[in-house]
Amino acid sequence: MSYFEMVSPESVGIPSAAIRQFLTEAAKKGLELHRMMILRSGKCCARITWAPYDSEDLHPVYSFSKSLTATAVGFAWQEGILSLDERIMDIFPEDIPDHPSENLKACTIHHLLCMSCGQETEAADGGPEWRKAFFAHPFLHQPGTFYKYNTQGTNLLAAIIRKKTGQNVTEYLRSRLFDPLGMGEVWCWHFPDEQQTEHGGGGMKLRLDDMAKFTQFMLQDGTWEGKSLLKDWFYARAGRIQIPTAGDSEGHIKDWAQGYGYQCWMGIPDASFRADGAYGQFGLVFPRQDLCVILNAATEQTQSILDLINEYIVPSVGDALMENIDNLPEQKAQNSGAIELSLSLPVLISCRNPSFENFLQKAVYSAEDMKSSREDMEGSAEYAKSCAGLQTLVGGAGLFDLKDDGPITGIRFHFGETDVELYFSEAGREKKITAALDGRFVFSDIDGVRYASTARWRSKRRLELEIRRKDAMSGVRLILSFERERLTIQADETLMSDGNLGMTDRRIPAFYLTQDSLSALKKNSGDSDPFTPKGQSGNNPAVPK
């Protein structure tokens, strides 16, 4: 049950038609949305999810994490644990190069908070000595004079919290923010350093309601249920421009050219700002309208999302409508309650392929049971050993620690009335993924991970699947091609992106019918070549061609 009271949009001064128009236009643009909430005056007037995602998923939020890390710095500042003018080299003397530059010497916590530490590019090292790599990276500009989005700088803020408090960011915020707001689990990936420092720059996952609570907390200037938790932090500092971004080296325009605060972006609507994560993880704050919009998505077209919110939702906000609105017939239906919708991402729908499905019921494909004479690299057992297991095969943006038991070494199938079950052999164990063939997502649970899958026959010998992890923001589209005794698999990421943030490189071997399968087929066909039965020219629908 949501913390926020559910009310009609009209009762808080937002026309339902404006919200529905936003949804219509987002669909027309092909924007992949996962979850959305709209809050006005602390009440929820719209709550929408797109299957297979739901509000209880711990969804990756990428750089939305940065605003939470800044909040931890804010609490530490409020408690006198640190000063914003403190030099970062004084906090980590053990990581500083022998001859630090004057720009490095001048860099403070304030400069990290507003992305103006002076580095022109980001240090990319994510290993155990990532802090040393950050300090060794050139500080080419005087701090405070040059804007550069710098996730490693935010991670250093998380390291500062870890060093000064003995706790990681999410641990430190638990009693100060998460518990007072009634927030549940906040998961965060961590570095492999000696402190297991959390990736405060982009490694968190949150539930939808917890994102909404934090966004409302920002709107309320650090107060919650009448109690001031963080005095004047967001309104006076994080939510106000600290450094301009227009005309910067990255060519930011529109909503990214309005300036940067303390780990928050400024927006086009007057006084607005936002927690902002890659691919559309938004906590949008509009103080003038007393409005918050919370969104999870999976698209690089994030400016299009903001354009639609700025065009349809923000301008529509007015005073709450009078109680006698129910006397207006055309508005009465719209004022009946909050907009609560359970929508769906596109699913795969096709006709069935009964004859070939019947063949596959008895077929077992292996990446190991191959003739030694095979010359193609993708058909070699040696290549197969270096290939993906199921977790890597499915992958997904927002996952940083994929651990396979071993490569997939075999596949078999079972077709039912509405679903297909795929059994992937991995390290001597079968792992079953079920995919719906009737226009749904269906779920499978494996080793504590929930997968959602949908499937269709593209043609007589092409089976297509889409598989997503519920705790990732994307997944994989597979096309299984059956050519005689050979099965090949093409894998594409569902997220169209050049960013490669947490997405995986999938290596997949070719699979072949096992010798047992071939022997059974030969026996049943009465022919030495089960793929071209006697009296036919290779046209038998019961076996692959």
HUGIKA-V574530 format. One record per residue. N is the residue number from 1. PHI is phi in whole degrees, -180 to 180 (999 if undefined). PSI is psi in whole degrees, -180 to 180 (999 if undefined). BURIAL is 1 if it has 16 or more other ideal C-beta (glycine too) atoms within 10 Angstrom, else 0. Layout:
BEGIN
N|PHI|PSI|BURIAL  N|PHI|PSI|BURIAL
END
This chain:
BEGIN
1|999|136|0  2|-72|147|0  3|-66|-33|0  4|-86|138|1  5|-63|134|0  6|-91|124|0  7|-137|165|1  8|-72|148|1  9|-55|-42|1  10|-62|-33|1  11|-69|-18|1  12|-116|21|1  13|82|24|1  14|-123|121|1  15|-66|132|1  16|-55|-36|1  17|-60|-33|0  18|-67|-41|1  19|-67|-44|1  20|-66|-34|1  21|-65|-40|1  22|-57|-47|1  23|-63|-41|1  24|-63|-46|0  25|-69|-36|0  26|-64|-40|1  27|-66|-41|0  28|-60|-36|0  29|-82|-3|0  30|71|28|0  31|-80|127|1  32|-86|105|1  33|-102|145|1  34|-112|-44|1  35|-153|151|1  36|-155|140|1  37|-136|145|1  38|-124|124|1  39|-116|133|1  40|-132|128|1  41|54|36|1  42|78|10|0  43|-119|148|1  44|-95|121|1  45|-109|-7|1  46|-153|134|1  47|-144|115|1  48|-133|136|1  49|-129|153|1  50|-119|114|1  51|-57|144|0  52|-89|8|1  53|-87|151|1  54|-141|174|0  55|-69|-19|1  56|-90|-6|0  57|-66|142|1  58|-81|97|1  59|-94|136|1  60|-58|139|1  61|-122|1|1  62|45|-125|1  63|-76|-3|1  64|-54|-30|1  65|-56|-34|1  66|-59|-39|1  67|-67|-33|1  68|-70|-39|1  69|-63|-41|1  70|-62|-36|1  71|-64|-40|1  72|-62|-42|1  73|-61|-40|1  74|-61|-44|1  75|-65|-42|1  76|-64|-38|1  77|-64|-45|1  78|-62|-34|1  79|-88|3|0  80|76|16|0  81|-76|-30|0  82|-146|165|1  83|-117|143|0  84|-69|-19|1  85|-92|4|0  86|-70|134|0  87|-76|135|0  88|-69|-29|1  89|-69|-23|1  90|-77|-21|0  91|-83|-32|1  92|-126|61|1  93|-61|-26|0  94|-72|-15|0  95|-107|0|1  96|-82|139|1  97|-64|162|0  98|-60|-35|0  99|-127|77|0  100|-65|144|0  101|-73|163|0  102|-64|-34|0  103|-67|-41|1  104|-63|-42|1  105|-60|-31|0  106|-87|-10|1  107|-75|132|1  108|-120|174|1  109|-59|-39|1  110|-55|-44|1  111|-67|-37|1  112|-64|-40|1  113|-62|-36|1  114|-108|22|1  115|59|41|1  116|-131|40|1  117|-71|-17|1  118|108|-5|1  119|-78|142|1  120|-93|-23|0  121|-136|167|0  122|-91|142|0  123|-73|129|1  124|-96|-7|0  125|-64|129|1  126|-120|19|0  127|-88|-168|0  128|-61|-28|0  129|-110|41|0  130|-64|-30|1  131|-67|-44|1  132|-58|-41|1  133|-64|-37|0  134|-65|-48|1  135|-70|-28|1  136|-78|-18|1  137|-69|140|1  138|-61|133|0  139|-99|89|1  140|-83|-18|0  141|-122|154|1  142|-64|126|0  143|-54|139|1  144|93|-7|1  145|-111|-11|0  146|-138|122|1  147|-88|132|1  148|-151|119|1  149|-59|125|1  150|-143|93|1  151|-65|-35|1  152|-66|-28|1  153|-64|-39|1  154|-67|-39|1  155|-62|-33|1  156|-67|-35|1  157|-60|-41|1  158|-64|-37|1  159|-67|-35|1  160|-63|-45|1  161|-60|-44|1  162|-62|-43|1  163|-73|-39|0  164|-83|-24|0  165|-113|-15|1  166|78|7|0  167|-129|150|0  168|-74|168|1  169|-56|-50|1  170|-68|-32|1  171|-68|-45|1  172|-64|-37|1  173|-80|-13|1  174|-57|-53|0  175|-81|-22|0  176|-90|-32|1  177|-129|-54|1  178|-63|-48|1  179|-68|-46|0  180|-58|-33|1  181|-88|-5|1  182|72|31|0  183|-84|143|1  184|-86|-146|0  185|-63|134|0  186|-121|110|1  187|-90|145|0  188|-146|133|1  189|-70|152|1  190|-130|159|1  191|-76|158|1  192|-86|36|0  193|-88|-179|1  194|-68|-22|0  195|-98|-5|0  196|53|48|0  197|-63|134|1  198|-70|148|1  199|-81|77|1  200|-68|-11|1  201|-85|-13|1  202|178|17|1  203|-103|13|1  204|-94|158|1  205|-131|138|1  206|-138|157|1  207|-81|159|1  208|-61|-47|1  209|-62|-34|1  210|-73|-35|1  211|-60|-43|1  212|-65|-42|1  213|-62|-44|1  214|-65|-40|1  215|-65|-42|1  216|-65|-36|1  217|-61|-41|1  218|-64|-44|1  219|-59|-38|1  220|-86|16|1  221|58|41|1  222|81|15|1  223|-110|157|0  224|-149|124|1  225|51|44|0  226|83|-3|0  227|-108|131|0  228|-80|115|0  229|-95|-41|1  230|-135|101|1  231|-70|121|0  232|54|20|0  233|-75|-59|1  234|-71|-46|1  235|-65|-44|1  236|-86|-23|0  237|-127|-64|1  238|-64|-39|1  239|-93|18|1  240|-129|145|0  241|-61|128|0  242|-108|-26|1  243|-153|139|1  244|-73|152|0  245|-121|-10|1  246|-66|134|0  247|72|19|0  248|-78|179|1  249|-67|-18|0  250|-94|1|0  251|68|35|0  252|-65|141|1  253|-134|170|0  254|51|-122|0  255|-70|-13|1  256|-98|4|1  257|-110|16|1  258|-97|0|1  259|107|167|1  260|-129|140|1  261|-102|-130|1  262|-101|92|1  263|60|29|1  264|-139|145|1  265|-92|144|1  266|-83|155|1  267|-117|172|1  268|-68|-48|0  269|-59|140|1  270|-52|128|0  271|70|5|0  272|-81|153|1  273|-152|173|1  274|-157|146|1  275|-80|133|1  276|-142|116|1  277|-115|156|1  278|-53|145|1  279|68|17|1  280|99|43|1  281|-102|97|1  282|-117|139|1  283|-123|94|1  284|-93|129|1  285|-117|124|1  286|-123|86|1  287|-60|-37|1  288|-64|-30|0  289|-100|-2|1  290|54|47|1  291|-131|140|1  292|-129|138|1  293|-124|125|1  294|-116|134|1  295|-149|140|1  296|-117|138|1  297|-148|180|1  298|-146|75|1  299|-153|149|1  300|-83|-9|0  301|-88|54|1  302|-71|-29|1  303|-65|-33|0  304|-62|-38|1  305|-62|-49|1  306|-64|-39|1  307|-58|-44|1  308|-69|-38|1  309|-66|-43|1  310|-69|-26|1  311|-88|-40|0  312|-106|-38|1  313|-92|-54|1  314|-59|-48|1  315|-67|-20|0  316|-80|-14|1  317|-72|127|1  318|-139|-164|0  319|-67|152|0  320|-58|137|0  321|-71|153|1  322|-66|155|0  323|-61|-28|0  324|-77|12|0  325|-59|-29|0  326|-65|-14|0  327|-81|-8|0  328|-98|110|0  329|-54|-39|0  330|-72|-17|0  331|-104|-16|1  332|-59|-45|0  333|-66|-37|0  334|-71|-22|1  335|-93|14|1  336|-78|-19|0  337|169|-179|0  338|-65|155|1  339|-81|108|1  340|-121|111|0  341|-127|139|0  342|-114|98|0  343|-99|-168|0  344|-148|146|0  345|-67|160|1  346|-57|138|0  347|-112|166|1  348|-95|128|1  349|-130|137|0  350|-157|173|0  351|-76|164|0  352|-84|167|0  353|-132|66|1  354|-60|-41|0  355|-66|-43|0  356|-75|-35|1  357|-59|-39|1  358|-64|-40|0  359|-62|-44|1  360|-69|-23|1  361|-58|-28|0  362|-109|1|0  363|-96|139|1  364|-125|127|1  365|-109|139|1  366|-134|145|1  367|-94|-5|1  368|-107|-36|0  369|-82|74|1  370|-124|152|1  371|-70|138|0  372|-65|-17|0  373|-79|-7|0  374|-63|133|0  375|-103|-21|0  376|-72|134|0  377|-58|-43|0  378|-72|-8|1  379|-105|12|1  380|-98|145|1  381|-64|-33|0  382|-64|-42|0  383|-63|-41|1  384|-60|-33|1  385|-65|-23|0  386|-96|9|0  387|-95|-180|1  388|-73|144|1  389|-88|-174|1  390|-64|-42|1  391|-62|-44|1  392|-70|-35|1  393|-60|-46|1  394|-75|-44|1  395|58|-145|1  396|131|137|1  397|-66|139|1  398|97|1|1  399|-107|131|1  400|-116|-11|0  401|-135|71|0  402|-85|127|1  403|-128|108|0  404|-88|148|0  405|-73|-23|0  406|168|179|0  407|-72|156|1  408|-71|124|1  409|-112|-9|1  410|-163|157|1  411|-141|136|1  412|-138|168|1  413|-132|151|1  414|-140|125|0  415|-104|129|1  416|-112|-163|0  417|-62|-43|0  418|-127|-9|0  419|-131|164|1  420|-122|136|1  421|-106|127|1  422|-110|128|1  423|-108|110|0  424|-97|124|1  425|-87|128|1  426|-147|118|1  427|54|44|0  428|75|13|0  429|-133|141|0  430|-93|136|0  431|-121|123|1  432|-99|127|0  433|-113|126|1  434|-103|133|1  435|-127|136|1  436|-77|139|1  437|-106|10|1  438|-125|33|1  439|81|38|0  440|-135|171|1  441|-99|139|1  442|-126|152|1  443|-109|147|0  444|-134|140|1  445|-114|122|0  446|-136|119|1  447|52|43|0  448|81|4|0  449|-112|134|0  450|-102|127|0  451|-111|145|1  452|-119|133|1  453|-141|147|1  454|-139|153|1  455|-147|162|1  456|-160|157|1  457|-87|121|1  458|-79|-34|0  459|-161|-175|0  460|-58|-32|0  461|-126|23|1  462|-132|116|0  463|-108|126|1  464|-111|137|1  465|-132|149|1  466|-123|124|1  467|-126|131|1  468|-131|143|1  469|-83|138|1  470|-70|-19|1  471|-99|13|1  472|-118|170|1  473|-104|4|1  474|-153|-173|1  475|-163|-144|1  476|-132|144|1  477|-107|123|1  478|-111|137|1  479|-119|114|0  480|-95|118|1  481|-110|122|1  482|-102|113|1  483|-128|106|0  484|50|-127|1  485|-86|4|1  486|-105|138|1  487|-121|122|1  488|-116|151|0  489|-128|124|1  490|-101|131|0  491|-123|127|1  492|-126|141|0  493|-66|139|1  494|-73|-23|1  495|-92|119|1  496|-81|105|0  497|-156|148|1  498|-100|-1|0  499|-74|-35|0  500|57|34|0  501|-82|97|1  502|81|3|1  503|-85|162|1  504|-113|153|1  505|-95|116|0  506|-101|123|1  507|-110|126|0  508|-130|127|1  509|-79|170|1  510|-80|149|1  511|-117|150|1  512|-133|149|1  513|-56|134|1  514|-66|162|1  515|-60|-37|0  516|-63|-42|0  517|-64|-44|1  518|-63|-42|1  519|-63|-42|0  520|-64|-39|1  521|-66|-42|1  522|-63|-42|0  523|-63|-43|0  524|-71|-33|0  525|-84|-22|1  526|69|25|0  527|-141|148|0  528|-68|-23|0  529|-116|100|0  530|-68|-12|1  531|-91|-13|1  532|-136|79|1  533|-60|155|1  534|-57|135|0  535|84|4|0  536|-127|166|0  537|-111|37|0  538|86|17|0  539|-102|8|0  540|-67|119|1  541|-72|-9|0  542|-83|-12|0  543|-134|155|1  544|-71|150|1  545|-109|999|0
END
